Amino acid sequence: MRKNVEYGLKINGVPKKERRERAEAFIERVHLTRVKDAYPTQLSGGMKQRVAIARMLANSPEIALMDEPFGALDAETHRSMQELLKEVIAKTEMTVVLVTHDIIEALFLADRVIFMSRHPGRVREIIPLDFKKGLKIATHEQLFALPEYAPCESDIYGLMREVTA
């Protein structure tokens, strides 16, 4: 599994020692240190998803396109990985385009939510999350404590009901 995380770094010519260090650091951050030498067939679906996240983060991309990246994870790991991604984005200024059906995830990770219609998928509404501007929100609890959070979440649920009705 460690070699899987190192692969992109190897292709990009990162020296072996640095590759190993970066891979090990991100493997630890996605909580997979105990299985770092396992083969993919020995990992659960959620573990494989965390390996993919570690591999992506280890390569320090400027832009990451993520489609339901935490879907196969249990609730606790799901939140932990969201918080890790938020931390990495803050440190690296990486741009992330995230496709999700999870409203809490969208509100936690995003600067703005682009709400799409059903078939055909078109931009229905762009929702700027101005209530988060200038704040360093590192945990879900900090987000939930903001007075503007609940009304925004409610508005998005209302949009969902309209498009599914």
C-alpha positions in Angstrom: 0.0 0.0 0.0 2.9 2.4 0.7 4.2 1.8 -2.8 0.7 2.7 -4.1 0.9 6.1 -2.3 4.5 6.6 -3.5 3.7 5.8 -7.2 2.8 9.3 -8.4 5.8 10.8 -6.5 8.0 8.2 -8.3 6.6 9.1 -11.7 7.3 12.8 -10.9 11.0 12.0 -10.1 10.8 12.6 -6.3 13.9 11.0 -4.7 13.3 7.7 -3.0 13.9 9.0 0.6 11.5 11.9 0.2 8.9 9.7 -1.5 9.0 7.3 1.4 8.8 10.1 4.0 5.8 11.9 2.3 4.0 8.6 1.7 4.5 7.5 5.3 3.3 10.9 6.6 0.1 10.8 4.6 -0.5 7.1 5.4 -0.3 8.1 9.1 -2.7 11.1 8.6 -5.3 8.8 7.0 -4.9 6.4 9.9 -3.5 3.4 8.0 0.0 3.0 9.5 -0.8 -0.5 10.8 -1.5 -1.7 7.3 1.1 0.3 5.4 2.7 -2.8 3.9 -0.6 -4.6 3.0 -1.6 -5.5 -0.5 -4.7 -3.8 -2.0 -6.6 -7.2 -1.8 -6.1 -7.1 2.0 -7.8 -3.7 2.4 -11.5 -2.9 3.0 -13.2 -0.5 0.6 -12.9 2.3 3.1 -9.2 1.6 3.5 -8.8 1.7 -0.3 -10.5 5.0 -0.3 -8.2 6.4 2.3 -5.2 5.1 0.3 -6.5 7.1 -2.7 -6.8 10.2 -0.6 -3.3 9.8 0.8 -1.9 9.2 -2.7 -3.6 12.4 -4.0 -2.5 14.5 -1.0 1.1 13.2 -1.1 1.4 14.5 -4.7 0.4 18.1 -3.6 -1.8 18.9 -6.5 -2.8 22.5 -7.2 -6.3 21.3 -8.2 -8.1 18.1 -6.9 -11.4 16.8 -8.5 -13.2 14.7 -5.9 -16.4 12.8 -6.5 -18.0 11.5 -3.3 -14.5 10.8 -1.8 -15.6 9.8 1.6 -18.7 7.8 0.7 -17.4 4.4 1.7 -16.1 5.5 5.1 -17.8 5.1 8.5 -19.1 8.3 10.0 -16.2 8.9 12.3 -13.5 8.3 9.7 -15.7 10.4 7.2 -15.5 13.4 9.5 -11.9 12.9 10.3 -11.0 12.8 6.5 -13.0 15.9 5.9 -11.1 17.7 8.6 -7.8 16.4 7.2 -8.7 17.7 3.8 -9.8 21.1 5.2 -6.4 21.3 7.0 -4.4 20.4 3.8 -6.4 22.9 1.8 -5.7 25.7 4.3 -2.0 24.9 4.3 -1.5 24.4 0.6 -4.2 26.7 -0.9 -5.1 23.7 -3.1 -8.3 24.2 -5.1 -10.8 21.3 -4.7 -13.9 20.7 -6.8 -16.0 18.3 -4.7 -19.1 16.5 -5.9 -21.2 15.5 -2.9 -24.8 14.8 -1.9 -23.9 15.4 1.7 -25.0 18.9 2.7 -23.0 19.0 5.9 -19.9 18.0 4.0 -20.5 20.7 1.4 -21.1 23.4 4.0 -18.0 22.3 6.0 -15.6 22.1 3.1 -16.8 24.7 0.6 -16.4 28.4 0.1 -19.5 28.2 -2.1 -22.1 25.6 -3.0 -23.1 25.1 -6.6 -26.5 23.4 -6.4 -27.3 21.4 -9.5 -30.7 20.5 -11.0 -31.7 17.0 -11.8 -31.6 15.7 -15.4 -30.2 17.4 -17.3 -27.7 18.7 -14.7 -27.6 22.4 -14.8 -26.5 25.0 -12.2 -29.7 25.8 -10.3 -28.2 28.1 -7.7 -24.8 29.3 -6.5 -24.8 29.8 -2.7 -21.9 31.8 -1.4 -21.0 30.8 2.2 -20.2 34.3 3.3 -20.9 33.5 7.0 -17.6 31.5 6.9 -15.4 34.2 5.4 -12.4 35.1 7.4 -13.0 32.3 9.9 -10.7 29.3 10.5 -13.2 26.5 10.8 -11.3 23.4 11.5 -14.0 21.1 13.0 -17.6 20.4 12.4 -18.5 21.6 15.9 -17.1 25.0 15.0 -19.3 25.1 11.9 -22.4 24.0 13.7 -21.9 26.7 16.4 -22.2 29.5 13.8 -25.7 31.1 13.9 -25.9 31.3 10.2 -25.2 27.6 9.7 -28.6 26.1 10.4 -30.6 28.5 8.2 -28.2 27.9 5.3 -28.5 24.1 5.8 -32.3 24.4 5.9 -32.3 26.5 2.6 -30.3 23.8 0.8 -32.6 21.1 2.1 -35.5 23.1 0.7 -33.8 23.3 -2.7 -33.4 19.5 -2.6 -37.0 19.0 -1.9 -37.9 21.3 -4.8 -35.8 19.3 -7.3 -37.0 15.9 -6.1 -40.7 16.8 -6.0 
